[in-house]
Amino acid sequence: MIHDIEAVQGLVQEGVARRTYPGAVWAAGDRTGSLAGGVCGTLDGTEPMLAGTVFDIASLTKVTTVWAVLGCLRKAGRLPLDDSLGTFWTEVAGHPLGQVTARQLLTHSAGVPLRANLRNSYGSDEAAVRAGVLQEALHRPPGEAVEYTDRAALILGFLAEYLTGTTLDQLASQTVWKPLGMTETRFGPVPPDLVRRCAPTEVDETTGQALRGTAHDFSARLLGGVCGIAGVFSTIEDIALFATALLNSDDAPFGADWVRESLRVQTGGLTPPRGLFWHPAPGTDPADDVWVHYGFTGTGLWISPQQGTWAALFTNKLFHTRDREPLTKVRNDFRAALFTP
């Protein structure tokens, strides 16, 4: 797998030189754990990036939290994947969302609105936001198209809370993070003593201060930091534990059946192909069995059960730019260097 560690480190460092991001941390491994990794650049132009830097992992919240928690519920027989939500979830019964299934939400084929759009739609009261999201009209009929939407993870986070009577942060900690030893993973805002270890994302336009230890995602901040869309902070070491657990899924809290079901195409002839919250890595075919999930702040996690390998790359690219193209090249080169075609 890791044929040339120096080459991988070089391409990650090139991203710093090109000002794609101020700094980065990466790791790669197999079923035994982490085998290689590196650090380069700075947090903000002055402070050095460290292996233990805490990152706002953005949409990796969806897989490390919502997907993993749902897997635990599925394993326990508490998550009907293919029943219409309205048949067992009283909050959505009688509303358009009631005709959607959990599987359709996990494959982004549910037809729900394409953006969470919480900023102006439902006010600032958390109960009103929840009610507004769960009662919103559909964008299109369920099962008609695959269209990525943050809202799917938000809804599924609410569903997990409904099924258990427990908040999403407590669920994730109790059922996934603590069992896997992910002691540095938590929803923000992080405690004051950890802020100094956090990579800043970008300057908050409302305060003029760098967001550091507070979720970059507006929806997460609106909901007090805990949100299915984003809001989790973690380190590369903790994500290595999570990735290793996926490859040793017989012993993982969410189980091998959930991993197998998730890391295969679930969308039939619809495009782009999707698994359950995972998708084939750009530049690969589903048969290559390299699956990925990205975070808007500059994070990424790749998994290949067939090759028995995983890799993670954490950057805080938003501190320099929101332009996606430079980081896309680094990600594609990084994946190509660590996974066989």
C-alpha positions as a Markdown table, in Angstrom:
| # | Residue | x | y | z |
|---|---|---|---|---|
| 1 | Met | 0.0 | 0.0 | 0.0 |
| 2 | Ile | 2.4 | 2.7 | 1.2 |
| 3 | His | 5.1 | 2.4 | -1.4 |
| 4 | Asp | 6.8 | 5.7 | -0.9 |
| 5 | Ile | 6.1 | 7.7 | 2.3 |
| 6 | Glu | 8.4 | 10.5 | 1.2 |
| 7 | Ala | 6.4 | 11.0 | -2.0 |
| 8 | Val | 3.2 | 11.2 | -0.1 |
| 9 | Gln | 4.6 | 13.6 | 2.3 |
| 10 | Gly | 6.0 | 15.6 | -0.6 |
| 11 | Leu | 2.7 | 16.0 | -2.3 |
| 12 | Val | 1.0 | 17.1 | 0.9 |
| 13 | Gln | 3.8 | 19.6 | 1.6 |
| 14 | Glu | 3.3 | 20.9 | -2.0 |
| 15 | Gly | -0.2 | 21.9 | -0.9 |
| 16 | Val | 1.4 | 24.2 | 1.7 |
| 17 | Ala | 3.8 | 25.6 | -0.8 |
| 18 | Arg | 1.0 | 26.5 | -3.2 |
| 19 | Arg | -1.1 | 28.0 | -0.4 |
| 20 | Thr | -3.8 | 25.4 | -0.8 |
| 21 | Tyr | -3.9 | 25.2 | 3.0 |
| 22 | Pro | -1.6 | 26.5 | 5.8 |
| 23 | Gly | -0.9 | 23.0 | 7.1 |
| 24 | Ala | -1.9 | 19.4 | 7.0 |
| 25 | Val | -1.8 | 16.1 | 8.9 |
| 26 | Trp | -2.1 | 12.7 | 7.2 |
| 27 | Ala | -2.1 | 9.0 | 8.2 |
| 28 | Ala | -2.6 | 5.7 | 6.4 |
| 29 | Gly | -2.8 | 2.2 | 7.6 |
| 30 | Asp | -4.5 | -1.2 | 7.4 |
| 31 | Arg | -6.4 | -3.6 | 9.7 |
| 32 | Thr | -3.5 | -3.5 | 12.3 |
| 33 | Gly | -3.8 | 0.3 | 12.6 |
| 34 | Ser | -1.7 | 3.3 | 11.4 |
| 35 | Leu | 1.4 | 2.5 | 9.4 |
| 36 | Ala | 2.6 | 5.9 | 8.2 |
| 37 | Gly | 1.8 | 9.5 | 8.5 |
| 38 | Gly | 3.1 | 13.0 | 8.4 |
| 39 | Val | 2.7 | 16.7 | 9.4 |
| 40 | Cys | 3.5 | 19.8 | 7.6 |
| 41 | Gly | 2.9 | 23.6 | 7.6 |
| 42 | Thr | 1.3 | 25.7 | 10.3 |
| 43 | Leu | -2.1 | 26.3 | 11.9 |
| 44 | Asp | -2.4 | 29.9 | 10.8 |
| 45 | Gly | 0.9 | 31.0 | 9.3 |
| 46 | Thr | 2.8 | 31.1 | 12.6 |
| 47 | Glu | 2.0 | 28.2 | 15.0 |
| 48 | Pro | 3.3 | 24.8 | 13.8 |
| 49 | Met | 0.9 | 22.1 | 12.7 |
| 50 | Leu | 1.2 | 19.1 | 15.1 |
| 51 | Ala | 0.1 | 15.5 | 14.9 |
| 52 | Gly | -2.2 | 16.1 | 17.8 |
| 53 | Thr | -3.9 | 19.1 | 16.2 |
| 54 | Val | -7.7 | 19.2 | 16.7 |
| 55 | Phe | -9.6 | 19.8 | 13.5 |
| 56 | Asp | -13.2 | 20.8 | 12.7 |
| 57 | Ile | -13.9 | 17.8 | 10.6 |
| 58 | Ala | -17.1 | 19.3 | 9.1 |
| 59 | Ser | -19.0 | 16.7 | 7.1 |
| 60 | Leu | -16.9 | 13.8 | 8.4 |
| 61 | Thr | -19.4 | 14.3 | 11.3 |
| 62 | Lys | -21.9 | 12.5 | 9.0 |
| 63 | Val | -19.9 | 9.2 | 9.0 |
| 64 | Thr | -18.2 | 9.3 | 12.4 |
| 65 | Thr | -21.4 | 10.2 | 14.1 |
| 66 | Val | -24.7 | 9.8 | 12.2 |
| 67 | Trp | -23.7 | 6.8 | 10.0 |
| 68 | Ala | -21.9 | 5.0 | 12.9 |
| 69 | Val | -24.8 | 5.6 | 15.3 |
| 70 | Leu | -27.4 | 4.4 | 12.7 |
| 71 | Gly | -25.2 | 1.3 | 12.2 |
| 72 | Cys | -25.5 | 0.5 | 15.9 |
| 73 | Leu | -29.2 | 1.0 | 15.8 |
| 74 | Arg | -29.4 | -1.2 | 12.7 |
| 75 | Lys | -27.4 | -3.9 | 14.4 |
| 76 | Ala | -29.7 | -3.8 | 17.4 |
| 77 | Gly | -32.8 | -4.2 | 15.1 |
| 78 | Arg | -34.0 | -0.7 | 15.9 |
| 79 | Leu | -33.6 | 1.0 | 12.4 |
| 80 | Pro | -36.1 | 0.1 | 9.7 |
| 81 | Leu | -34.2 | 1.1 | 6.6 |
| 82 | Asp | -36.9 | 0.6 | 4.0 |
| 83 | Asp | -40.1 | 1.5 | 5.9 |
| 84 | Ser | -41.6 | 4.9 | 5.2 |
| 85 | Leu | -40.6 | 7.2 | 8.1 |
| 86 | Gly | -44.2 | 8.2 | 8.7 |
| 87 | Thr | -45.0 | 4.6 | 9.7 |
| 88 | Phe | -42.9 | 4.7 | 12.8 |
| 89 | Trp | -41.8 | 8.3 | 13.4 |
| 90 | Thr | -44.7 | 10.3 | 14.8 |
| 91 | Glu | -43.0 | 13.7 | 14.2 |
| 92 | Val | -43.1 | 13.2 | 10.4 |
| 93 | Ala | -46.3 | 11.3 | 10.1 |
| 94 | Gly | -48.7 | 13.2 | 7.8 |
| 95 | His | -45.9 | 15.4 | 6.4 |
| 96 | Pro | -44.1 | 15.0 | 3.1 |
| 97 | Leu | -41.0 | 13.6 | 4.8 |
| 98 | Gly | -43.2 | 10.7 | 6.1 |
| 99 | Gln | -43.1 | 9.0 | 2.7 |
| 100 | Val | -39.3 | 8.9 | 2.6 |
| 101 | Thr | -37.1 | 6.0 | 3.9 |
| 102 | Ala | -33.9 | 6.1 | 5.8 |
| 103 | Arg | -32.1 | 4.3 | 3.0 |
| 104 | Gln | -33.1 | 7.0 | 0.6 |
| 105 | Leu | -31.8 | 9.7 | 3.0 |
| 106 | Leu | -28.5 | 7.7 | 3.3 |
| 107 | Thr | -28.2 | 7.6 | -0.5 |
| 108 | His | -29.2 | 11.2 | -1.1 |
| 109 | Ser | -32.1 | 10.0 | -3.2 |
| 110 | Ala | -34.9 | 11.1 | -0.8 |
| 111 | Gly | -35.9 | 14.2 | -2.7 |
| 112 | Val | -35.5 | 16.5 | 0.3 |
| 113 | Pro | -34.4 | 20.1 | -0.3 |
| 114 | Leu | -30.8 | 20.4 | -1.5 |
| 115 | Arg | -29.5 | 22.6 | 1.3 |
| 116 | Ala | -30.2 | 22.7 | 5.0 |
| 117 | Asn | -30.7 | 26.5 | 4.6 |
| 118 | Leu | -31.4 | 27.0 | 8.3 |
| 119 | Arg | -30.1 | 30.5 | 8.4 |
| 120 | Asn | -33.3 | 32.3 | 7.3 |
| 121 | Ser | -35.9 | 29.6 | 7.1 |
| 122 | Tyr | -36.9 | 28.6 | 10.6 |
| 123 | Gly | -35.7 | 31.2 | 13.0 |
| 124 | Ser | -33.2 | 30.6 | 15.8 |
| 125 | Asp | -35.3 | 28.5 | 18.2 |
| 126 | Glu | -34.0 | 24.9 | 18.1 |
| 127 | Ala | -37.5 | 23.4 | 18.5 |
| 128 | Ala | -38.8 | 25.5 | 15.6 |
| 129 | Val | -35.8 | 24.6 | 13.4 |
| 130 | Arg | -36.4 | 20.9 | 14.1 |
| 131 | Ala | -40.1 | 21.2 | 13.3 |
| 132 | Gly | -39.4 | 23.2 | 10.2 |
| 133 | Val | -36.9 | 20.7 | 8.8 |
| 134 | Leu | -39.2 | 17.7 | 9.5 |
| 135 | Gln | -42.3 | 19.4 | 8.0 |
| 136 | Glu | -40.7 | 20.9 | 4.9 |
| 137 | Ala | -42.0 | 20.0 | 1.4 |
| 138 | Leu | -39.9 | 17.7 | -0.7 |
| 139 | His | -37.8 | 19.0 | -3.6 |
| 140 | Arg | -38.8 | 16.1 | -5.8 |
| 141 | Pro | -40.4 | 12.6 | -5.5 |
| 142 | Pro | -38.3 | 10.1 | -3.5 |
| 143 | Gly | -36.1 | 7.7 | -5.5 |
| 144 | Glu | -36.1 | 9.8 | -8.6 |
| 145 | Ala | -32.5 | 11.2 | -8.5 |
| 146 | Val | -29.3 | 11.3 | -6.5 |
| 147 | Glu | -28.7 | 14.8 | -5.2 |
| 148 | Tyr | -26.4 | 15.5 | -2.4 |
| 149 | Thr | -27.9 | 17.4 | 0.5 |
| 150 | Asp | -26.7 | 18.3 | 4.0 |
| 151 | Arg | -30.3 | 18.0 | 5.1 |
| 152 | Ala | -30.3 | 14.2 | 4.9 |
| 153 | Ala | -27.8 | 13.9 | 7.8 |
| 154 | Leu | -29.7 | 16.5 | 9.8 |
| 155 | Ile | -32.9 | 14.5 | 9.5 |
| 156 | Leu | -31.2 | 11.2 | 10.3 |
| 157 | Gly | -29.6 | 12.7 | 13.4 |
| 158 | Phe | -33.0 | 13.8 | 14.5 |
| 159 | Leu | -34.3 | 10.3 | 13.7 |
| 160 | Ala | -31.6 | 8.7 | 15.9 |
| 161 | Glu | -32.5 | 11.0 | 18.8 |
| 162 | Tyr | -36.2 | 10.1 | 18.3 |
| 163 | Leu | -35.5 | 6.3 | 18.3 |
| 164 | Thr | -33.4 | 6.4 | 21.4 |
| 165 | Gly | -34.6 | 9.4 | 23.4 |
| 166 | Thr | -30.9 | 10.4 | 23.7 |
| 167 | Thr | -29.1 | 13.4 | 22.2 |
| 168 | Leu | -26.9 | 12.8 | 19.2 |
| 169 | Asp | -23.7 | 13.8 | 21.0 |
| 170 | Gln | -24.4 | 11.4 | 23.9 |
| 171 | Leu | -25.3 | 8.7 | 21.5 |
| 172 | Ala | -22.1 | 9.0 | 19.5 |
| 173 | Ser | -20.0 | 9.2 | 22.6 |
| 174 | Gln | -21.6 | 6.2 | 24.3 |
| 175 | Thr | -22.1 | 3.9 | 21.4 |
| 176 | Val | -19.1 | 4.7 | 19.1 |
| 177 | Trp | -16.4 | 7.0 | 20.3 |
| 178 | Lys | -15.8 | 5.6 | 23.8 |
| 179 | Pro | -15.9 | 2.0 | 22.7 |
| 180 | Leu | -13.4 | 2.7 | 20.0 |
| 181 | Gly | -11.1 | 4.7 | 22.3 |
| 182 | Met | -11.7 | 8.0 | 20.4 |
| 183 | Thr | -11.0 | 10.2 | 23.5 |
| 184 | Glu | -10.3 | 13.4 | 21.5 |
| 185 | Thr | -13.5 | 13.4 | 19.5 |
| 186 | Arg | -16.4 | 15.6 | 20.6 |
| 187 | Phe | -19.0 | 18.1 | 19.3 |
| 188 | Gly | -18.0 | 21.7 | 19.7 |
| 189 | Pro | -17.6 | 24.2 | 21.0 |
| 190 | Val | -14.5 | 22.6 | 22.5 |
| 191 | Pro | -13.5 | 23.4 | 26.1 |
| 192 | Pro | -11.3 | 26.6 | 26.4 |
| 193 | Asp | -8.2 | 24.6 | 27.3 |
| 194 | Leu | -8.4 | 22.7 | 24.0 |
| 195 | Val | -8.8 | 25.8 | 21.8 |
| 196 | Arg | -5.1 | 26.3 | 21.5 |
| 197 | Arg | -4.7 | 22.9 | 19.9 |
| 198 | Cys | -7.4 | 23.6 | 17.3 |
| 199 | Ala | -6.7 | 24.5 | 13.7 |
| 200 | Pro | -8.6 | 27.7 | 12.8 |
| 201 | Thr | -10.9 | 27.4 | 9.8 |
| 202 | Glu | -11.5 | 31.0 | 8.6 |
| 203 | Val | -12.3 | 34.5 | 9.9 |
| 204 | Asp | -15.9 | 34.9 | 11.0 |
| 205 | Glu | -17.3 | 37.7 | 9.0 |
| 206 | Thr | -19.6 | 38.8 | 11.9 |
| 207 | Thr | -16.8 | 39.1 | 14.6 |
| 208 | Gly | -13.6 | 39.5 | 12.6 |
| 209 | Gln | -12.1 | 36.7 | 14.6 |
| 210 | Ala | -10.8 | 33.3 | 13.4 |
| 211 | Leu | -13.2 | 30.4 | 14.1 |
| 212 | Arg | -11.2 | 28.1 | 16.3 |
| 213 | Gly | -12.8 | 25.4 | 18.4 |
| 214 | Thr | -16.2 | 26.5 | 17.2 |
| 215 | Ala | -17.9 | 24.8 | 14.3 |
| 216 | His | -17.5 | 26.5 | 11.0 |
| 217 | Asp | -20.9 | 25.2 | 9.8 |
| 218 | Phe | -23.7 | 27.7 | 10.5 |
| 219 | Ser | -26.3 | 25.0 | 11.1 |
| 220 | Ala | -24.2 | 23.4 | 13.7 |
| 221 | Arg | -23.7 | 26.7 | 15.5 |
| 222 | Leu | -27.4 | 27.5 | 15.3 |
| 223 | Leu | -28.2 | 24.1 | 16.9 |
| 224 | Gly | -25.8 | 24.7 | 19.8 |
| 225 | Gly | -22.9 | 22.8 | 18.2 |
| 226 | Val | -24.6 | 19.4 | 18.0 |
| 227 | Cys | -25.9 | 18.6 | 14.5 |
| 228 | Gly | -25.9 | 15.7 | 12.1 |
| 229 | Ile | -24.5 | 17.9 | 9.3 |
| 230 | Ala | -21.3 | 19.0 | 11.0 |
| 231 | Gly | -19.9 | 20.1 | 14.4 |
| 232 | Val | -17.5 | 17.3 | 15.4 |
| 233 | Phe | -13.9 | 18.0 | 16.3 |
| 234 | Ser | -11.3 | 15.3 | 16.2 |
| 235 | Thr | -7.6 | 14.3 | 15.6 |
| 236 | Ile | -6.0 | 12.2 | 13.0 |
| 237 | Glu | -5.2 | 9.6 | 15.7 |
| 238 | Asp | -8.8 | 9.2 | 16.6 |
| 239 | Ile | -9.9 | 9.0 | 13.0 |
| 240 | Ala | -7.2 | 6.3 | 12.5 |
| 241 | Leu | -9.0 | 4.3 | 15.3 |
| 242 | Phe | -12.3 | 4.8 | 13.5 |
| 243 | Ala | -10.9 | 3.7 | 10.1 |
| 244 | Thr | -9.2 | 0.7 | 11.6 |
| 245 | Ala | -12.5 | -0.3 | 13.2 |
| 246 | Leu | -14.2 | -0.2 | 9.8 |
| 247 | Leu | -11.7 | -2.7 | 8.5 |
| 248 | Asn | -12.2 | -4.9 | 11.6 |
| 249 | Ser | -15.9 | -4.4 | 11.5 |
| 250 | Asp | -16.8 | -7.8 | 13.1 |
| 251 | Asp | -15.6 | -6.3 | 16.4 |
| 252 | Ala | -16.9 | -2.7 | 15.7 |
| 253 | Pro | -20.0 | -1.3 | 17.5 |
| 254 | Phe | -21.8 | -0.9 | 14.2 |
| 255 | Gly | -20.9 | -4.4 | 12.9 |
| 256 | Ala | -19.7 | -5.9 | 9.7 |
| 257 | Asp | -23.1 | -6.2 | 8.1 |
| 258 | Trp | -23.5 | -2.4 | 8.2 |
| 259 | Val | -20.1 | -1.8 | 6.7 |
| 260 | Arg | -20.7 | -4.3 | 3.9 |
| 261 | Glu | -24.1 | -2.8 | 3.1 |
| 262 | Ser | -22.8 | 0.8 | 3.3 |
| 263 | Leu | -19.7 | 0.3 | 1.1 |
| 264 | Arg | -21.5 | -0.9 | -2.0 |
| 265 | Val | -23.6 | 0.9 | -4.6 |
| 266 | Gln | -27.1 | 1.3 | -3.3 |
| 267 | Thr | -28.5 | 3.6 | -6.0 |
| 268 | Gly | -29.0 | 1.1 | -8.9 |
| 269 | Gly | -28.8 | 2.9 | -12.3 |
| 270 | Leu | -29.0 | 6.4 | -10.8 |
| 271 | Thr | -26.0 | 8.6 | -10.9 |
| 272 | Pro | -23.7 | 9.4 | -9.3 |
| 273 | Pro | -23.4 | 6.0 | -7.5 |
| 274 | Arg | -23.8 | 6.1 | -3.8 |
| 275 | Gly | -23.4 | 3.7 | -0.9 |
| 276 | Leu | -24.9 | 4.6 | 2.5 |
| 277 | Phe | -23.4 | 8.0 | 3.1 |
| 278 | Trp | -20.1 | 6.9 | 1.4 |
| 279 | His | -19.4 | 7.2 | -2.3 |
| 280 | Pro | -16.7 | 5.8 | -4.7 |
| 281 | Ala | -13.6 | 8.0 | -4.6 |
| 282 | Pro | -13.2 | 10.3 | -7.6 |
| 283 | Gly | -11.0 | 8.8 | -10.2 |
| 284 | Thr | -12.1 | 5.2 | -9.3 |
| 285 | Asp | -14.9 | 2.9 | -10.2 |
| 286 | Pro | -17.2 | 1.2 | -7.6 |
| 287 | Ala | -15.4 | -2.1 | -8.5 |
| 288 | Asp | -12.1 | -0.6 | -7.2 |
| 289 | Asp | -13.7 | -0.5 | -3.8 |
| 290 | Val | -12.2 | 2.8 | -2.6 |
| 291 | Trp | -14.8 | 4.8 | -0.7 |
| 292 | Val | -14.5 | 8.3 | 0.6 |
| 293 | His | -16.2 | 11.0 | 2.6 |
| 294 | Tyr | -15.0 | 14.6 | 2.6 |
| 295 | Gly | -15.4 | 17.6 | 4.9 |
| 296 | Phe | -15.8 | 21.2 | 3.6 |
| 297 | Thr | -13.1 | 22.5 | 5.9 |
| 298 | Gly | -10.5 | 20.3 | 4.2 |
| 299 | Thr | -10.8 | 16.9 | 5.7 |
| 300 | Gly | -11.1 | 13.5 | 4.0 |
| 301 | Leu | -11.2 | 9.8 | 4.9 |
| 302 | Trp | -10.8 | 6.9 | 2.4 |
| 303 | Ile | -11.6 | 3.2 | 3.1 |
| 304 | Ser | -11.1 | 0.1 | 1.0 |
| 305 | Pro | -12.1 | -3.2 | 2.6 |
| 306 | Gln | -11.1 | -5.1 | -0.5 |
| 307 | Gln | -7.5 | -3.7 | -0.3 |
| 308 | Gly | -7.6 | -3.8 | 3.5 |
| 309 | Thr | -6.4 | -0.2 | 3.7 |
| 310 | Trp | -7.5 | 3.3 | 4.8 |
| 311 | Ala | -6.1 | 6.8 | 4.6 |
| 312 | Ala | -7.0 | 10.2 | 6.1 |
| 313 | Leu | -5.9 | 13.7 | 5.2 |
| 314 | Phe | -6.8 | 16.7 | 7.4 |
| 315 | Thr | -6.2 | 20.3 | 6.3 |
| 316 | Asn | -7.7 | 23.6 | 7.3 |
| 317 | Lys | -7.9 | 24.9 | 3.8 |
| 318 | Leu | -10.6 | 27.4 | 4.5 |
| 319 | Phe | -8.1 | 29.5 | 6.3 |
| 320 | His | -6.6 | 30.3 | 2.9 |
| 321 | Thr | -9.4 | 29.8 | 0.4 |
| 322 | Arg | -12.9 | 28.4 | -0.2 |
| 323 | Asp | -11.8 | 27.4 | -3.8 |
| 324 | Arg | -12.3 | 23.7 | -4.0 |
| 325 | Glu | -10.2 | 22.9 | -7.1 |
| 326 | Pro | -6.6 | 23.1 | -5.6 |
| 327 | Leu | -7.6 | 20.8 | -2.7 |
| 328 | Thr | -9.3 | 18.4 | -5.1 |
| 329 | Lys | -6.0 | 17.9 | -7.0 |
| 330 | Val | -4.2 | 17.2 | -3.7 |
| 331 | Arg | -6.9 | 14.7 | -2.6 |
| 332 | Asn | -6.9 | 12.9 | -5.9 |
| 333 | Asp | -3.1 | 12.6 | -5.9 |
| 334 | Phe | -3.1 | 11.5 | -2.3 |
| 335 | Arg | -5.6 | 8.8 | -3.0 |
| 336 | Ala | -3.8 | 7.6 | -6.1 |
| 337 | Ala | -0.5 | 7.3 | -4.1 |
| 338 | Leu | -2.0 | 5.2 | -1.4 |
| 339 | Phe | -4.5 | 2.9 | -3.2 |
| 340 | Thr | -4.0 | 0.6 | -6.1 |
| 341 | Pro | -6.3 | 1.1 | -9.1 |
